[in-house]
């Protein structure tokens, strides 16, 4: 890449060339993961801290697998068993970690901007694994890699993102990344889930699912993030499923062979019916597989400079 990247905090501001570089590296490291012996010595002597203050299954495990496949040393950190539970500040905890001299910190935090705060205050390379409702750059990268592998391109694709748009860091990062790569994006959800500023991001905004997915190449469904809601913004799961859940009838509006995607975890029968989650169009498990590959790529991109400087 043309520029030295110290952190991966967001896709906003990255160039098409920089995003493409991550996708190309992801393709390469996916091949590594498909070998019988999956380990490479690329990041030997690099220490990666998994600093997860918010619950995670896919992201945390895939980062840990990615780091170990690159031969990095890993340390997993949980807020519930740390001094954060005793009232220690984020900065003091981070400084304590830095006294142990890790090279890369992968952080997931409930507060938007927490990774940016660390990047300003500690010398380690910071990777944003999800901060509040703000950004989730590696999820968007793995989503774009999945689209490119199946459809051969990203530029010109019609991508529909459906569901809890307002609380979704996945939606925000995908919008920034996909727009940079030349895709056309439609978002849809109940009006209470649609922030008024989203039409300024260059996307088409709908309050019904049908026009959003009509003719789409990709239909990406999002979970309702009840943990981020200050109050009920919809009547019931049953009513939501009826009007905004993806089922076989609604999927017929998309292009034949349209990809069905979901960042997980799924609420089957709410935002997506079980038959569609498991249908031939679904690439949900491939997204998980590509998550390891993309996170290997990101760790490599940040860690290779540290190896060279050692």
Secondary structure, 3 states (H helix, E strand, C coil): CCCCCCCECCCCCCCHHHHHHHHHHHHHHHHHHCCCCCCCCCCCCCEEEEEECCCCCHHHHHHHHHHHHCCCEEEEEEHHHCHHHHCCCHHHHHHHHHCCCCCEEEEEECCCCHHHHHHHHCCCEEEEEEECCCECHHHHHHHHHHHHHHHCCCCCCEEEEECCCCCCHHHHHHHHHHHHCCCEEEEECCHHHCCHHHHHHCCEEECCHHHHHCCCCEEEECCCCHHHCCCCCCCCHHHHHHHHCECHHHHCCCCCCCEEEECCCCCECCCECHHHHCCCCECHHHHHHHHHHHHHHHHHHHHHHHHHHC
